[in-house]
Amino acid sequence: MIAVFGSLLSVPRETAKPGEHEPVMLAEVMGFLDPQPGDTVVDGTIGLGGHASVLAERVGPTGTLVGFDWDGAMLERARERLSGTPLKALHLVRDDYRSVPARLADLGVASADGILLDLGLNSAQIADPGRGLSFLEDGPLDMRMNRHDREPAAALLNRLTAAQIEDALREYGDERWARAIAKQIVERRRSAPLRTTNDLVECVLAAIPPRAREKRIHPATRTFQ
């Protein structure tokens, strides 16, 4: 049984409170998956381990939990959270949830009784200025969920052509001002490479006329999504 929920663009994977992390829709998820003692369950987006910790309690010391996340920092935090829960086997895999079938085979796990995919963004990652996922605080222009994978956003924006940047902004952000923003980025990097989230925000603000900006959202919202 597979439970999939969340929004890739707007819904946090977990709502963080000071000192704790509460999983979203916990009762609904557990009611649907109905994990039993001894089951093998997979959390394909383990994040901070909120849902996984409850899954682990349900399957118990005779059960197996396999958790996936492409962010190694999230895996370590999940490992800490799960450290006190007895399980027959715990496997934490740094990989994308799309690799679940292949990686389960690598682990010798023949089948799973339940799979959870929570596809919303992780609020802890967005709130970390060091990841460069938000325009609300200045930080390195990284934007990678997995820092071991591909190039950071700064490297791409300093390398791609204006046309390539425009295409990316249109495809992933549906940005009306994609061409103007791409032009500003290219002009800006002629004097100095883009390094921080504020550098990118300044390019957006320079590209979008004040009269054309939406009043209810920050002008850089679509660029950062």
N, C-alpha and C positions, 0 to 999 in steps of 0.2 A: 504494500500500500504506500502511495506517495502523497504527501501533503505539500502543496506549493502555495505560497501566499506572499504578499508584499508588493511594493511598487519600486521599480528600479530608479525612479526619479525623485520620489518625494517622501516615502515612508521610512523612518528609521528602523533598522533591524531590531534594535533594542533601545528602550527608553532608559537613559541613565539617570540615577539619583545619586546624591553624594554618598560614597562608600558602598554602593551596590548597583547591580544592573538587573533590571526586571525585564524578562522576555515578554514580547508582545503576543496577545491572543493565546496565552498558555493553555487555558481550559479548552478552547476550541481545538487547538492542535492535538492535545492529549486525548480528547474525546474522539477525534477522527482516527488517529493512529492506533490508539488503544494498546500501547506496549504492554507486554506480559512478561513475567519472570522467565528468564532463559532466552528471550528473543535476541535477534541480531538487528540492531537499528543503525541507521546512517543519518548523520546530520551533515548535509552537503554544504552548509554555510554556517559553520559552528560559531564564528565570531567570538564573543566573550563567554560562550558556554552556558548561557541562560537556559535555553531549551534543552541543551545536551545534559545538563546536570539533573534535570527532572527525568529525562529519558533514562539516564544511568540508574537513578533510584528505582524506576519502574522495572527495568529488566534485571536489576539486582546482581548478586555475586555469581550467578550462572549465565549472565547475559554478556553480549558483546556490543561495544559501541565503536563506530568508526566515524571520525570527524574530519571534515575537509575545510580548508580555508587557504587562499593563496597568499595570505598575510601571515608571515611567521610570528610577528608580535602577537597577533590575535590567538594563534595556536598556543603560545606559551601561557597566555592569560587563561585560556580554556583549560590547559593542563593543570594549572594551579587550582582552578575552581573544582576540577574533577578529582584532585589528588586524594581526597578523603572518602571517595565513594567506591566501595568494593565492586569489581567487575571481573568476569572471567578473562576478558581481553579488552584493552583499550588501544586503538590505533588512531593517531593524529597525523594527517597527511597534508603537506603543503602543496595543494594543487587546486585547480578549478573544479567545480561540481560537475562539469561536463565530462570529466575524466573518471567519474565514479565507477562505471562498469569495469574499465581496464584496471584501475588501481585495486578494486576489490579482488579481481582475479589474481593480481600480483601478490596480494596478502593471503590468498588461499581461502577467501570468504566466498562460498559457493552461491549464497543467496542472502537476501535481507528481508526481514519481516515488515520493516517500515523505513521509509526514506523521507526526510524533511528537507525542504528547500525554502528558505526564507530570503526572498530576493530583494528586500529593501536595502537601502544604504545603512551602514553602521554609524550611528551617531558619535561613537567614541573616535572613529577615524576622522569624521568631518570636523570634530571639535579640536583636533590636534593640529596646531599651526604648522608643525614640522612636515606634515604630509602635503600641504599646499592644495587641499581640496576645497577650501572656502575662501571667499573674498572678504570675509568679516575681520580677519586678522592677517597681518603680514607674515609671510614665511617663505621658505624656499619653494620655487615653482616646480613641484614634483608631480603631484596628481596621480601617482601610481598606487594601486591597491597592493600590488606585490612589488616591493622595491628591488627584487632580484630579477625582474622581468622587464625587458624592453628599455626604452630611453625615457628619462624624465621629461615632463612637458617643456621645460626650459630648453633642453637640447633640441627637441622637435621644432619649437617655435623659432629658434635661432638658425635652423637648417632648412626648413621647408620653404618653398616658393610662396609668393602671395596667393597664387591660384590654389595651391594645395591647402593652405590655411583656410582660405575662404570656403573650399569644399567641405573641410572638416567641420567648420562652424555651422554650415548649413545642414549637413547631414546629422550631426550629433546634437546640435543645439537649436536647430530651426531658427537661426539668428537672421533677422531681417537685414541687419547692418553688417553682415559677414564681410562683404568686400571692403567697406570702409575700415573695419577693425583690422583686417589682414594688411591693408595698406599702412595703417598706423604702426603695426608690429614691425613690418619690414623697415619703415623709416626710422623707428626707434632703435632697432638693432644696428643700424649703420653707425651710430655714435657709441653705443654700448650694448652688450648682449642683455637680453632679459634674464633676470635671475630670481626675482621674487614675485609673489602674488600681487603685490602692489604695483609692480612694473606692468603687469598685464591689465590690472584695473585701470591704470592711467591711460593705457592705449585705448581701452574701451570708452572711457569718458571723453577722450579727445576725438574719437570717431563718431560718437552719437551726439547730435545737436541737443542741447538742453530741452528745446521745445518738443522734441520727438521722444523723449524718455517717458516710459510708463511711470505713473506716480506711485503705484502700489508695490513695485518690485525694484530691486537694485538693477541698474543698467547692465551689470556684469553677470546677472543670473544665468542667462542662456549660454554665455561663453563658458562659464564654469561647470555647467551641467553636463 
